Each structure stands twice: as C-alpha cells, then as structure tokens.
C-alpha cells in the first residue's frame, strides 16, 4: 500500500492528506489515462466524477451558450482537482472541461467524493483551501484578459503549461492556443512567430518547445507569479 500511496501523492492535494485519510480515499479512486482533447465535463451535463491529475493539463472553458467563442477561464494540473463544483454541491457543469495536455491521474464518482468529504475533515479542509486558490486563478485570469497584451498572456499561459508537463516540449496547435487565449488564429500565429524569433520558444508542427523559460517569465505579466504564489501560500497552509 505504501507504493500505492506514493504514486497517489503525485497529485498535490492527495499528497496533503494524512495516511489514514489517503487510505480511505484511495479505496474510491481508479487510475485513468487523460487523452488529448478528451471531454471530462460537458456544458449543462451531470458531473459524474471528480478527477485528480498526476500528469497533464485540463482546460476549463466558459459557457459556449453565453459567448460567441468559448474562452478558457482556468486550468488544472497535478496541483488540483476537477470537481470543485461537485464539492460545492452542484450537479451540472456550467461549462466544458477537456484534456489540454495528455497525462494520467485518478477519478472517483461524485457520490464517493461527497461521502469522503462528509467522513473525513482532512479532505474537506484541503479542498476548501484549493477552492479558494482556484477562484483566485479564475478571477485573475479574467482581469488578465482585460488588462494585458496578447504577448504577455501567451507567455503566462505557456509558463503555466510548462509547470505541469515533463520536459520542455508539449503538443499545441495554434488553433488550440487561440481558443485558450480567446484570440484569432492570425493573431496567435503572429505572437508565436515573434516569440520564436526572440528565441523563447520553438514551434514545430503542432508542438511547442520552451527554449528560454527565464525570457518567458520576463515577458509574462505579473498575473503568472501572483497566482503561483497564491497557490503556494494557500496549499502550504493546508499542509
């Protein structure tokens, strides 16, 4: 069981649980592969599971029915959980959530999550802290989209993704990036070309290589560092 627990601790929230709570939660988890572009939640559909990524990135989109173009409002990696709405008592997802960068993780049924939260105060406390951090990310993303240039936002997004993947290369089409940033493909193409010319990234047939992380950090707006520091502060306190 120790090796199982060690693997589960690849997810930061699960890693914060004491051994007894993690043992109880582990009994409700099943390992899953997170496939590229796989839809985990559909807009206005019942949320049947909660997901704990160990690798990969999940993208949360605003409601397509309320906007001409779906725009990313938040991302989830190994630091978090997809299922905050379930934790808060909701039944249906307000938007779509899909796998942005493939990986792996675990899932449990929505009912099992509610039962575990009811039975284990340690899990409830960790998820309360994470909910706060996720709300900060979403609200700051909204402010960022209004206040900062597309170059700054692109650098921020690339850094957030780089933080959650192994190595410096990950799959990403310009069309995909445009959807994440809420920009036209032509605009994203221009920005990607500029970043490549500056030696910050290399773009190659639907894949991005981060070549100068320090340069991306210098270009990104302060939102990137603010959200990272807030996650570290809140989740460290939870531990």
C-alpha positions in Angstrom: 0.0 0.0 0.0 3.0 2.3 0.6 3.9 2.2 -3.1 0.3 3.0 -4.0 0.2 5.9 -1.6 3.5 7.2 -3.0 2.0 7.2 -6.5 -1.1 8.9 -5.4 1.0 11.7 -3.9 1.9 12.7 -7.4 -1.2 14.8 -7.1 -0.6 17.7 -4.7 -4.0 17.6 -3.0 -3.8 13.9 -2.3 -0.2 14.4 -1.1 -1.5 16.7 1.6 -3.8 14.1 3.2 -2.7 12.1 6.3 -2.1 8.4 5.8 -5.4 7.3 7.2 -7.4 9.7 5.1 -5.4 8.9 2.0 -6.0 5.2 2.6 -9.8 5.8 2.7 -9.8 8.0 -0.3 -7.6 5.6 -2.3 -10.2 2.9 -2.0 -12.6 5.1 -4.0 -10.1 6.0 -6.7 -9.5 4.4 -10.1 -6.5 5.1 -12.3 -7.3 6.8 -15.6 -5.5 7.9 -18.8 -6.2 11.5 -19.8 -6.3 11.5 -23.6 -5.7 14.6 -25.6 -8.9 16.6 -26.2 -11.0 14.2 -24.1 -14.0 15.9 -22.7 -14.4 15.3 -19.0 -17.3 17.6 -18.4 -19.9 18.8 -20.9 -21.8 22.1 -20.5 -25.0 21.6 -18.6 -24.4 17.9 -18.2 -24.3 16.0 -14.9 -20.9 15.8 -13.3 -20.5 12.1 -12.6 -16.9 12.1 -11.4 -14.1 14.1 -9.8 -10.6 13.9 -11.3 -7.2 14.1 -9.7 -4.5 14.6 -12.3 -1.0 13.3 -11.7 0.3 14.5 -15.1 -1.2 16.6 -17.9 -3.3 19.7 -18.0 -7.1 20.2 -18.0 -8.7 23.3 -19.5 -11.9 24.8 -18.2 -14.0 26.7 -20.8 -16.6 29.3 -20.1 -20.2 28.5 -21.3 -20.3 28.4 -25.1 -24.1 29.2 -24.9 -23.2 32.5 -23.3 -20.4 33.6 -25.7 -19.7 33.6 -29.4 -16.3 31.9 -28.8 -15.5 29.6 -25.8 -12.7 31.0 -23.8 -10.5 29.3 -21.2 -11.2 30.5 -17.7 -8.9 28.2 -15.8 -6.6 25.3 -15.9 -6.0 22.3 -13.6 -2.9 20.2 -13.3 -1.3 17.9 -10.7 -1.7 20.7 -8.1 -5.5 20.3 -8.1 -8.8 18.6 -8.8 -11.5 18.8 -11.3 -14.7 18.6 -9.2 -14.8 21.7 -7.1 -18.3 22.3 -8.3 -19.2 18.8 -7.0 -17.5 19.7 -3.7 -19.7 22.8 -3.5 -22.9 20.8 -4.1 -23.6 21.4 -7.8 -25.0 18.7 -10.1 -24.3 20.1 -13.6 -21.2 21.6 -15.1 -21.6 25.2 -16.2 -19.0 24.8 -19.0 -16.9 22.2 -20.8 -13.7 20.8 -19.3 -11.3 18.8 -21.6 -7.8 17.5 -21.6 -5.4 20.2 -22.9 -2.2 18.2 -22.5 -2.5 14.4 -22.2 -1.4 12.6 -19.0 -2.7 10.4 -16.3 -4.4 10.5 -12.9 -7.3 9.1 -10.9 -11.0 9.6 -10.7 -13.8 8.8 -8.2 -17.5 9.0 -8.5 -19.2 12.3 -7.5 -21.1 10.4 -4.8 -17.9 8.8 -3.4 -16.3 12.3 -3.3 -19.3 13.7 -1.3 -19.2 10.7 1.1 -15.4 11.1 1.6 -15.8 14.8 2.3 -18.5 14.0 4.8 -16.5 11.4 6.6 -13.0 12.9 6.5 -12.5 16.5 7.7 -8.9 16.5 6.4 -10.1 16.1 2.8 -12.7 18.7 3.3 -10.2 21.2 4.6 -7.7 20.6 1.8 -10.5 21.0 -0.8 -11.7 24.2 0.9 -8.2 25.7 0.5 -7.9 24.5 -3.1 -11.3 26.0 -3.9 -10.0 29.4 -2.7 -6.8 29.1 -4.8 -8.8 28.1 -7.9 -11.1 31.0 -7.5 -8.1 33.3 -7.4 -6.8 31.8 -10.6 -10.1 32.2 -12.4 -10.7 35.8 -11.2 -7.1 36.8 -12.0 -7.4 35.2 -15.5 -10.4 37.4 -16.1 -8.6 40.5 -15.1 -5.5 39.5 -17.1 -7.6 39.1 -20.3 -8.8 42.6 -19.9 -5.5 44.3 -18.8 -2.6 42.7 -20.6 -1.3 42.2 -24.1 -1.7 39.0 -26.0 2.1 38.5 -25.9 2.1 38.8 -22.1 -0.9 36.4 -21.8 0.6 33.9 -24.2 3.8 33.9 -22.1 1.8 33.4 -19.0 -0.1 30.5 -20.5 3.0 28.8 -21.8 4.6 29.1 -18.4 1.5 27.6 -16.6 1.6 24.7 -19.0 5.3 24.2 -18.8 5.0 24.0 -15.0 2.7 20.9 -15.4 4.4 18.8 -18.0 7.5 16.7 -18.1 10.3 18.2 -20.1 10.2 21.3 -22.3 8.1 20.0 -25.3 4.3 19.6 -25.4 1.6 19.3 -28.1 -0.1 22.5 -29.0 -1.7 23.8 -32.2 -2.1 27.5 -32.9 -5.8 26.9 -33.2 -5.8 25.4 -29.8 -3.8 28.2 -28.3 -6.1 30.8 -29.9 -9.0 29.2 -28.2 -7.2 29.3 -24.9 -6.4 33.0 -25.3 -9.6 34.0 -26.9 -7.8 35.3 -30.0 -8.0 34.8 -33.7 -5.6 32.3 -35.2 -3.9 35.0 -37.3 -3.1 36.9 -34.1 -1.8 33.8 -32.3 0.4 33.0 -35.4 2.0 36.4 -35.2 2.7 36.1 -31.5 4.1 32.6 -31.8 6.4 33.8 -34.6 7.6 36.7 -32.5 8.3 34.5 -29.5 10.2 32.1 -31.8 12.2 34.9 -33.4 13.2 36.0 -29.9 14.4 32.5 -29.1 11.8 32.0 -26.3 10.1 29.0 -27.9 10.3 26.8 -30.9 7.1 25.9 -32.8 7.1 22.7 -34.8 4.1 21.1 -36.4 1.7 21.4 -33.5 4.3 21.1 -30.8 5.9 23.8 -28.6 9.3 23.7 -27.1 10.2 26.1 -24.3 13.7 27.2 -25.0 14.1 30.2 -22.7 12.0 30.0 -19.6 13.6 33.0 -18.0 12.8 35.0 -21.1 9.1 33.9 -20.9 9.0 34.9 -17.3 10.4 38.3 -18.1 7.7 38.8 -20.8 4.8 37.4 -18.9 2.5 39.8 -16.9 2.6 39.7 -13.1 -0.5 37.6 -13.0 1.6 34.4 -13.5 3.7 35.0 -10.4 0.7 36.2 -8.4 -1.3 33.1 -9.0 1.7 30.8 -8.4 2.5 32.5 -5.1 -1.2 32.3 -4.0 -1.3 28.6 -4.7 1.9 28.0 -2.8 0.7 30.1 0.2 -2.7 28.6 0.4 -1.8 25.0 -0.2 1.2 25.1 2.1 -1.0 26.4 4.8 -3.3 23.4 4.2 -0.5 21.0 4.7 
